[in-house]
């Protein structure tokens, strides 16, 4: 009985391994014009796929912060990266 269990366990392991190792993942970024063609091609080849709609909508407070930053830059309210690094060094507690 222990040999049969060991054999069964190994067979299940090989099955799971073959299922996971035989799949590949492709990430594609088609344009709006290419999207339908890609979907049609994958379906014609019986390839399963997941389609995720990408919609990036930033919250209003983030948009407001971007606008303020752009206005500050136009008004000359900015510092160089070197100046920023100097200020960081001096602001760290000892």
Secondary structure, DSSP 8 states (H G I E B T S, - for coil): -HHHHHHHHHHHHHHHHHHHHT---------HHHHHHHHHHHHHTT-------------HHHHHHHHHHHHHHHTT----HHHHHHHHHHHS--
